[in-house]
């Protein structure tokens, strides 16, 4: 192993984290793997590494990947890492920030893979709440780089690798630094505009919770035996998705940032075009054969509602932007899951944005010091985003 190469710590030993750790190791990078549950690490510790399968990717690194350090001790995992790749569900980002806070060092880079909506903001705010004094750079990816699954304990398969992943740092002027530092390992990472852009372009917020809620009876009665997108999205469901999408875009615009519409995203990601969102979804061959969740106990609800929809609606409240369709899905999903997703979710307070003016939000996201009483002129008067 070349000790001059950047050293990585991967946080999370699930589908994504094991794929990241194995791939990095097979590329020749020193890797530590952290997971809060020691029992999940036991098979990897016993064998000394992870077997990576990639049968559909003939030129992709595969085979047995030795992992240098496998631990449930965050301090040990971070000790000599240059870059920390966080690959846990977004519901765990705050917990990971709390665990990292005493151990981060100046110069370390933390990337959330992905951030969902508001991930980097919540992570940075949690670090500050827990007294982290290190000058560590926090960034987020717009989406996860692989489609991957754990096949057996200590064995993971990568099915697909995305071509381009926008990554943004907090603040945005440090994004080139973050991307440059990981390009040797991940040339797919490209500079994103800022963490509001990567957060608000989280298209899963549009598709996942609403389609799941609107197909709840079908999911439970068939145990997911239908095509999620092709059969689960009818013209009327797609019309509701357009309303959700319009509210998401409006909240981003209220902060002065342009968010890609779902139809634009489908064209950008899949070359799928249509006069309506329904037409564009049906024109996407990549959705054919993707089955629905087998139950409502799925990340499309327990992750995407509190970590994607709640922050959009909360910011809408703060900025006086109505989000009735989004709020309806949050409410119904909370009833279906017997969980208060508002209480669990990323509100403006948890993102560290409550009470800030629009100018303060932009300064925080793009870079610069935030003045306590700074306001911004709006509509001929002074407007605060509180």
C-alpha positions as CSV (number, residue, x, y, z in Angstrom):
1,X,0.0,0.0,0.0
2,X,1.4,3.4,-1.0
3,X,1.4,5.4,2.3
4,X,1.6,8.7,0.4
5,X,-1.9,8.2,-1.0
6,X,-4.9,9.8,0.7
7,X,-6.2,7.8,3.6
8,X,-10.0,7.2,3.8
9,X,-12.4,6.4,6.6
10,X,-15.7,5.0,5.5
11,X,-18.5,5.4,8.0
12,X,-21.2,2.8,7.7
13,X,-21.0,-0.9,6.9
14,X,-24.2,-1.3,4.9
15,X,-24.8,-1.6,1.2
16,X,-23.1,1.6,0.3
17,X,-20.3,1.7,2.9
18,X,-19.0,-1.8,2.3
19,X,-19.0,-1.0,-1.5
20,X,-17.1,2.2,-0.9
21,X,-14.6,0.6,1.4
22,X,-13.9,-2.3,-0.9
23,X,-13.6,-0.2,-4.0
24,X,-11.2,2.2,-2.3
25,X,-9.0,-0.6,-1.1
26,X,-8.9,-2.3,-4.4
27,X,-7.8,1.0,-6.0
28,X,-4.9,1.0,-3.5
29,X,-6.1,3.5,-0.9
30,X,-5.6,2.9,2.8
31,X,-9.1,2.4,4.3
32,X,-10.6,2.3,7.8
33,X,-14.2,1.1,8.2
34,X,-16.4,2.3,11.1
35,X,-19.9,1.0,12.1
36,X,-21.6,1.7,15.4
37,X,-22.8,-1.9,15.7
38,X,-19.8,-4.2,16.3
39,X,-21.8,-7.3,15.3
40,X,-22.1,-6.0,11.7
41,X,-18.3,-5.7,11.5
42,X,-17.6,-9.2,12.8
43,X,-17.5,-11.1,9.5
44,X,-15.2,-8.4,8.0
45,X,-12.9,-8.5,11.0
46,X,-12.8,-12.3,10.8
47,X,-11.8,-12.4,7.2
48,X,-9.7,-9.2,7.2
49,X,-11.7,-7.6,4.4
50,X,-14.6,-7.5,2.0
51,X,-15.2,-9.5,-1.2
52,X,-16.4,-7.1,-4.0
53,X,-18.4,-8.5,-6.9
54,X,-19.0,-6.6,-10.1
55,X,-20.1,-9.2,-12.7
56,X,-21.7,-6.7,-15.0
57,X,-18.7,-4.3,-14.9
58,X,-15.8,-6.1,-16.6
59,X,-13.3,-3.3,-16.2
60,X,-14.3,-2.5,-12.6
61,X,-11.9,-3.5,-9.7
62,X,-13.2,-6.7,-8.0
63,X,-12.1,-9.5,-5.7
64,X,-11.0,-9.6,-2.1
65,X,-10.4,-6.1,-0.6
66,X,-8.3,-5.9,2.5
67,X,-9.5,-3.3,5.0
68,X,-6.7,-1.9,7.1
69,X,-8.8,-1.1,10.2
70,X,-12.3,-2.2,11.1
71,X,-13.7,-0.7,14.2
72,X,-16.8,0.5,16.2
73,X,-14.6,3.2,17.8
74,X,-15.0,6.5,16.0
75,X,-11.8,8.0,17.4
76,X,-9.8,5.0,16.2
77,X,-11.5,5.1,12.8
78,X,-10.8,8.8,12.2
79,X,-7.3,8.9,13.7
80,X,-5.2,9.1,10.5
81,X,-7.9,9.6,7.9
82,X,-7.6,12.5,5.4
83,X,-11.2,12.0,4.0
84,X,-14.2,10.7,5.8
85,X,-16.9,9.1,3.5
86,X,-20.2,9.0,5.4
87,X,-22.4,6.3,3.9
88,X,-25.3,5.9,6.3
89,X,-29.0,6.7,5.9
90,X,-29.6,10.4,6.3
91,X,-31.5,9.7,9.5
92,X,-28.1,8.8,11.0
93,X,-26.2,12.0,9.9
94,X,-26.8,13.9,13.2
95,X,-25.7,10.9,15.3
96,X,-22.5,10.5,13.2
97,X,-21.8,14.2,13.5
98,X,-22.1,13.9,17.3
99,X,-19.7,11.0,17.3
100,X,-17.2,12.7,15.0
101,X,-17.2,16.0,16.9
102,X,-14.6,15.2,19.6
103,X,-12.3,13.4,17.1
104,X,-12.2,15.5,13.9
105,X,-8.9,17.3,13.1
106,X,-8.0,20.4,11.1
107,X,-7.8,19.7,7.4
108,X,-10.0,16.6,7.4
109,X,-12.7,16.4,4.7
110,X,-16.2,14.8,5.4
111,X,-18.4,13.9,2.5
112,X,-22.0,12.8,3.0
113,X,-22.9,10.1,0.4
114,X,-25.5,11.5,-0.2
115,X,-26.8,14.5,1.9
116,X,-30.5,14.1,0.9
117,X,-32.0,17.6,1.7
118,X,-29.9,19.7,4.1
119,X,-27.4,17.0,5.1
120,X,-24.3,19.2,5.1
121,X,-26.1,22.0,6.9
122,X,-27.4,19.6,9.6
123,X,-24.0,17.9,10.0
124,X,-22.1,21.2,10.4
125,X,-24.7,22.6,12.8
126,X,-24.5,19.4,14.9
127,X,-20.7,19.6,15.0
128,X,-20.9,23.2,16.3
129,X,-23.6,22.2,18.9
130,X,-21.2,19.5,20.2
131,X,-18.2,21.8,20.5
132,X,-16.2,20.7,17.5
133,X,-13.3,23.2,17.1
134,X,-11.6,21.5,14.2
135,X,-11.3,23.2,10.8
136,X,-12.8,20.2,9.0
137,X,-14.6,20.7,5.7
138,X,-18.1,19.3,5.3
139,X,-19.5,18.5,1.9
140,X,-22.3,16.5,0.4
141,X,-23.0,14.5,-2.8
142,X,-26.2,14.9,-4.6
143,X,-26.7,11.2,-4.9
144,X,-24.9,7.9,-4.2
145,X,-22.2,6.9,-6.7
146,X,-23.2,3.2,-6.9
147,X,-26.2,0.9,-7.1
148,X,-24.9,-1.8,-4.7
149,X,-26.2,-4.5,-2.3
150,X,-24.8,-6.7,0.4
151,X,-25.0,-10.2,-0.9
152,X,-23.7,-12.0,2.2
153,X,-21.9,-10.8,5.3
154,X,-18.6,-9.4,4.1
155,X,-19.6,-9.7,0.5
156,X,-21.0,-6.8,-1.6
157,X,-22.0,-6.4,-5.2
158,X,-21.8,-3.2,-7.3
159,X,-24.4,-3.2,-10.1
160,X,-23.9,0.2,-11.6
161,X,-21.6,3.3,-11.2
162,X,-23.0,6.7,-12.0
163,X,-21.1,8.8,-14.5
164,X,-21.4,12.2,-12.8
165,X,-22.0,13.1,-9.1
166,X,-22.3,16.8,-8.1
167,X,-20.6,17.5,-4.8
168,X,-20.8,20.8,-2.9
169,X,-18.9,21.9,0.2
170,X,-20.1,24.2,3.0
171,X,-19.2,27.0,2.2
172,X,-19.4,26.7,-1.6
173,X,-16.2,28.6,-2.3
174,X,-14.4,25.5,-0.9
175,X,-16.1,23.1,-3.3
176,X,-13.1,22.9,-5.7
177,X,-10.9,22.0,-2.8
178,X,-13.2,19.1,-1.7
179,X,-13.6,17.8,-5.3
180,X,-9.9,18.0,-6.1
181,X,-9.0,16.0,-3.0
182,X,-11.1,13.0,-3.9
183,X,-10.8,13.0,-7.7
184,X,-7.9,10.6,-7.6
185,X,-10.3,8.0,-6.2
186,X,-13.6,9.2,-7.7
187,X,-13.3,11.1,-11.1
188,X,-17.1,10.9,-11.2
189,X,-17.3,13.7,-8.6
190,X,-17.8,17.1,-10.2
191,X,-18.3,20.5,-8.5
192,X,-21.9,21.3,-7.6
193,X,-23.0,24.9,-7.2
194,X,-23.7,24.8,-3.4
195,X,-25.4,22.7,-0.7
196,X,-28.8,24.3,-1.3
197,X,-28.5,23.3,-5.0
198,X,-27.5,19.7,-4.2
199,X,-30.1,19.4,-1.5
200,X,-33.0,20.9,-3.4
201,X,-32.1,18.8,-6.5
202,X,-32.8,15.7,-4.5
203,X,-35.4,14.3,-6.9
204,X,-36.1,11.4,-4.6
205,X,-38.0,13.9,-2.5
206,X,-40.5,14.1,-5.4
207,X,-40.8,10.5,-6.4
208,X,-40.2,8.3,-3.3
209,X,-42.6,9.3,-0.5
210,X,-45.6,10.4,-2.6
211,X,-45.6,7.3,-4.9
212,X,-45.3,5.1,-1.8
213,X,-48.1,6.8,0.1
214,X,-50.4,6.9,-2.9
215,X,-49.8,3.2,-3.5
216,X,-49.9,2.1,0.1
217,X,-52.9,-0.3,-0.3
218,X,-51.3,-1.9,-3.3
219,X,-47.9,-2.3,-1.6
220,X,-49.5,-4.0,1.4
221,X,-51.9,-6.2,-0.6
222,X,-49.3,-7.4,-3.2
223,X,-46.2,-7.1,-1.1
224,X,-44.7,-4.9,-3.8
225,X,-45.4,-7.2,-6.7
226,X,-45.7,-4.4,-9.3
227,X,-43.5,-2.0,-11.1
228,X,-43.0,1.0,-8.9
229,X,-42.6,3.7,-11.5
230,X,-44.4,2.2,-14.6
231,X,-47.5,0.9,-12.8
232,X,-47.4,2.9,-9.6
233,X,-47.4,6.3,-11.4
234,X,-50.6,6.8,-13.3
235,X,-51.6,10.2,-14.8
236,X,-53.3,11.3,-11.6
237,X,-50.4,10.3,-9.4
238,X,-48.0,12.1,-11.8
239,X,-50.2,15.2,-11.6
240,X,-49.8,15.1,-7.8
241,X,-46.0,14.7,-8.2
242,X,-46.0,17.8,-10.4
243,X,-47.6,19.7,-7.5
244,X,-44.9,18.4,-5.1
245,X,-42.3,19.3,-7.6
246,X,-43.5,22.9,-8.0
247,X,-43.5,23.5,-4.3
248,X,-39.9,22.2,-4.0
249,X,-38.8,24.5,-6.8
250,X,-40.6,27.4,-5.3
251,X,-38.9,27.0,-1.9
252,X,-35.5,26.9,-3.7
253,X,-36.3,30.1,-5.7
254,X,-37.4,31.9,-2.5
255,X,-33.8,31.4,-1.3
256,X,-32.5,32.7,-4.6
257,X,-31.4,29.3,-6.0
258,X,-32.5,27.6,-9.1
259,X,-33.7,24.0,-8.7
260,X,-34.0,21.6,-11.6
261,X,-37.6,20.4,-12.2
262,X,-38.3,16.7,-12.2
263,X,-39.0,16.8,-15.9
264,X,-35.7,18.5,-16.5
265,X,-33.9,16.0,-14.3
266,X,-35.4,13.1,-16.2
267,X,-34.1,14.5,-19.4
268,X,-30.7,15.3,-17.9
269,X,-30.3,11.9,-16.2
270,X,-32.0,9.6,-18.7
271,X,-32.6,11.5,-21.9
272,X,-36.3,10.9,-21.1
273,X,-38.5,13.8,-22.5
274,X,-42.3,14.4,-22.4
275,X,-44.9,17.1,-22.5
276,X,-45.9,16.2,-18.9
277,X,-44.1,14.6,-16.1
278,X,-46.1,11.4,-16.7
279,X,-45.0,11.3,-20.3
280,X,-41.4,11.8,-19.3
281,X,-41.6,9.0,-16.7
282,X,-43.1,6.6,-19.2
283,X,-40.4,7.5,-21.7
284,X,-37.7,6.4,-19.4
285,X,-36.7,2.8,-20.1
286,X,-34.5,2.8,-17.0
287,X,-37.6,2.6,-14.8
288,X,-38.9,-0.7,-16.4
289,X,-38.7,-3.6,-14.0
290,X,-38.0,-1.6,-10.8
291,X,-40.3,-3.3,-8.3
292,X,-42.1,-1.5,-5.5
293,X,-41.1,-1.8,-1.8
294,X,-42.4,-5.0,-0.2
295,X,-43.8,-3.1,2.8
296,X,-44.3,0.4,4.0
297,X,-41.4,0.0,6.4
298,X,-39.0,1.3,3.8
299,X,-36.5,4.1,3.4
300,X,-38.9,5.8,0.9
301,X,-40.9,6.8,4.1
302,X,-38.6,6.6,7.1
303,X,-35.7,8.3,5.4
304,X,-37.1,10.4,2.6
305,X,-40.0,12.0,4.6
306,X,-38.1,13.4,7.5
307,X,-34.8,14.0,5.7
308,X,-36.2,15.3,2.4
309,X,-39.8,16.5,2.6
310,X,-39.7,18.0,6.2
311,X,-36.8,20.3,5.5
312,X,-38.4,21.6,2.3
313,X,-41.7,22.3,4.1
314,X,-39.9,23.8,7.1
315,X,-37.9,26.2,4.9
316,X,-41.2,27.0,3.1
317,X,-42.8,28.0,6.4
318,X,-39.7,30.2,7.2
319,X,-39.9,31.9,3.8
320,X,-43.7,32.2,3.6
321,X,-43.8,29.7,0.7
322,X,-46.9,27.5,0.9
323,X,-46.2,23.7,0.6
324,X,-49.7,22.1,1.1
325,X,-49.0,19.0,-1.1
326,X,-45.7,18.3,0.7
327,X,-47.3,18.8,4.1
328,X,-50.1,16.4,3.2
329,X,-47.7,13.6,2.4
330,X,-45.7,14.3,5.6
331,X,-49.0,14.1,7.6
332,X,-50.3,10.9,5.9
333,X,-46.9,9.2,6.1
334,X,-46.7,10.0,9.8
335,X,-50.1,8.3,10.3
336,X,-49.1,5.2,8.2
337,X,-45.8,4.8,10.1
338,X,-47.3,5.8,13.5
339,X,-44.3,8.2,13.7
340,X,-44.1,12.0,14.1
341,X,-41.9,12.8,11.1
342,X,-42.0,16.5,11.9
343,X,-40.4,15.7,15.3
344,X,-37.8,13.5,13.8
345,X,-37.1,15.6,10.7
346,X,-34.7,18.2,9.5
347,X,-36.4,21.4,10.5
348,X,-35.0,24.9,9.9
349,X,-33.8,24.8,13.5
350,X,-31.9,21.6,13.1
351,X,-30.3,22.9,9.9
352,X,-29.1,26.0,11.8
353,X,-31.1,28.3,9.5
354,X,-33.9,29.4,11.8
355,X,-34.2,33.2,12.1
356,X,-31.6,33.9,9.4
357,X,-32.4,36.4,6.7
358,X,-32.2,35.5,3.0
359,X,-28.9,37.3,2.8
360,X,-27.5,35.4,5.9
361,X,-28.5,32.1,4.4
362,X,-26.7,32.9,1.1
363,X,-23.6,34.1,3.0
364,X,-23.6,30.9,5.1
365,X,-24.0,28.7,2.1
366,X,-21.7,30.4,-0.3
367,X,-19.1,31.7,2.2
368,X,-18.5,34.6,4.5
369,X,-19.3,35.7,8.1
370,X,-22.9,36.1,9.0
371,X,-23.8,39.3,10.8
372,X,-26.3,38.8,13.7
373,X,-28.8,41.5,12.6
374,X,-28.3,41.5,8.9
375,X,-31.4,41.8,6.8
376,X,-32.2,41.9,3.1
377,X,-34.5,44.2,1.2
378,X,-37.4,42.5,-0.3
379,X,-40.4,44.0,-2.0
380,X,-39.4,47.5,-1.0
381,X,-39.0,46.6,2.7
382,X,-36.7,44.7,5.0
383,X,-37.4,40.9,5.1
384,X,-36.1,38.3,7.5
385,X,-36.5,34.6,6.8
386,X,-37.9,34.0,10.2
